[in-house]
Amino acid sequence: MLRRDFVRAVITVSLAPRGMLSQQSSTAVPAPVPWTLGLNSKTPLPLTETVDMVAETEASFFTKAQMGTFERLCDVLLPPIGNWPGALQSGTPAFLDFLIGSSPEARQRVYTVGLDWLDSASKDQFQLPFAGLSDVQAGALLKPWLRTWMTDHPPSERHADFVNIAHEDILTATMNSEAWSAANLGANQDLITEGLYWFPIEPDVDRVRAACARTPARIIGAPKAAHTFPSYPR
Amino acid sequence: MRDTLFDVLIIGSGHSGGMAAKILTEKGANCLMLNAGPVADVAKDAERKSAYELPYRGFKPPGRLEHVFQASEFNANVWVSEQEVPYTFDPANPYNWVRVRLFGGRSLFWSRQSFRLSDYEFKAKSHDGFGEDWPISLADLSPYYSRVEDIFRVSGALDGPPQMPNGNFVLDETPWSESMERFIAAAKVFDVPVCKQRRAEGRDGLASSVNLLLPDAERTGKLTSVANAVVRQLTVDSHTGQPNGCHFVDRLSRREMKVKAGVIVLAAGTLESTRLLLNSKLANSSGLIGHYLMDQIYGPGVVCSVPEARNGRATKNLMGSSAIVPRFRNITTRSDKFLRGYALNVTSRTGAVEPRNFAAYGAELQQKLDEYHGSAFQMTLMGEVLGRYENHVRIDKEAVDAWGIPALHVETKYTDNEFNMAKDAVEISSAVAESAGFEILSKNAVPNPPGYSIHEVGTCRMGDDPKTSVLNKWCQSHDHKNLFVVDGASFVSSGWQNPTMTILSLSMRASEYLADQMNRLEI
């Protein structure tokens, strides 16, 4: 085949489907242009806000009594200090209600058992629910259980586990909140909670067809009491 | 292209696979590299964000990556999903299998501590009678260590005792901080040596296969790489019985593929290479594939405060510096509590002290954080785990991964040897810190679960006897001379050292041997 014949053949082949498609489009699809025409790097991006600044979390995991205890616990453990918002001002109780409610059962149990114990201990010692205690009274219940500990090794003894784990979660949720970040900016300090976030990298969008999607996950979190290793599921 | 017979098929693209690709292509071999995951492009795959912009405020997404303690919401998408690639274990003996399948593997994310093994590891059985000696010595590997240290630009000082051999370093001549000098003086009384930390500086802030090894291989024009290729099984030539390629599945489309090569080099990471051999039913005449799984105990340590650095008095002269205490137990004396030994990472640092170091809350806690800011001094353990036959992996008969490939079952646990080692480390660390005048804030003697260190080694150990080992001293299968395993699976003992320099050196040595054998038409 001569070169010009080959080129002509290639052009004919490449044009044919387009011609057929345009005939179909003219009858079946009213849109006059391809759907994505004009979307490019100059397309302005809409401005959006993070949800915590415009809406409230609908807390649904803790019972009403547990949430009352937890809100008081948050306020005692991390009240506003100077210009920095406290846990309540940062929406921490409702956020942690969502986070713990989404977590494995073992983590949920640490909280629900812990909150029930705290309220019960409060009624035993002060004849008041924990939500109604003064700072001094709350401190009398909490301080005996405070421990120092190293990363990944929170205390495992009963009550101390809840108090110390909840304390760290309350600190983290508050210091990572938008309210705290705004105070940080106002204080002209570095954003200490900023980091390099990795998006899903070529996610397997077809996972639903995978064998593992049809069988229960086989990874089993070890019960805390069964071994000496930290197993607190997060 | 599909009929191409590659000289060498390299499975895995981390440190060991990258080194194999560099050496083999530079020696003229036509190589195909398959990697199970995608290429990570930090420019399009990552972005700086505030924690509050993320769905879980920076907390690890609940229920995901339960056994990756290193994970946070920021990096959750770089680790292998435990749901996508499951593994199983007895709940009483958990195992943390920490994996990265991005191109470059775990070489993208590592602490960069860079040590040579010594003959206290290579000839450990001769020293204390436990386990087996390696079929090689430090003298055999030393020239390769030197070349690897040059490529990775390892910084350090020539201050190592025999159990921490010196190397080809970018010399670290920075002075110690005053707090570290106090620690060194106090440690001397306890016969505890303290040396400068050793660390791979790399290039442009990275010390990975993707920037230090693969570009050299690509420059030869002899490396073909494929991403998202999940290898299902090695294939075997029905006439010769030798491996001749592999079946793999495209991670995204699930299209089943196959490819052929004259030589197979496994570099998928210790447990993935072993899983592949077990699923392929190859190279296991010894029956030892999967056995002698080891790692290092991490987690125990002591956090202190240097009193003179508190209340805003921390200066660069007083605080800063990092050091390594190389193994000092069971070198010239014998402990009656445990075999082998451990190292301590010692860090004097400015910056915040974590709130968990204080039994306080609210305003009192804030006052403590302000007071102690800049005064932290800590010691953390890296301890050798003994190689035991019963610590092993095998194929789970029921569980499969997202592509239907049988999953691994891990059966391993620490013994009193490791637990006693951890207690000893915390005791001596506390004694030295108190002697130095530091205040101890928190301590922990409980190891993290096995696997946490991400230093899993063994399961295809090397040796001279095919009945007691899987590979020979060249990381070559005793059963199949065209099959090599160049990652950490060949280790005979784990040592206390970060294994990366040894893995790189073994891969370099094995690859040069392979290239030589191919040139001689022996393979």
Interface residues (C-beta under 8 A of the other chain):
Chain A: T50 D52 V76 L77 L78 P79 I81 F95 L99 S102 S103 P104 R107 L142 K143 L146 R147 T148 W149 M150 T151 D152 H153 P154 N164 H167 E168 D169 L171 T172 A173 N176 S177 E178 W180 S181 L191 T193 E194 G195 L196 Y197 W198 F199 P200 I201 E202 D204 V205 D206 R207 R209 A210 A211 C212 A213 T215 A217 R218 I219 I220 G221 A222 P223 A226 H227 T228 F229 P230 S231 P233 R234
Chain B: G37 P38 A40 V42 D45 A46 E47 R48 K49 S50 A51 Y52 E53 L54 Y56 R57 G58 F59 K60 P62 G63 E66 H67 F69 S72 E73 F74 N75 A76 N77 V78 E82 Q83 E84 P86 Y87 T88 P91 A92 N93 P94 L102 N228 R251 L252 S253 R254 G299 G301 V303 E354 P355 R356 N357 F358 A359 A360 Y361 G362 A363 Q366 D396 E398 A399 V400 D401 A402 W403 G404 A407 F419 L441 S442 K443 N444 V446 P447 N448 P449
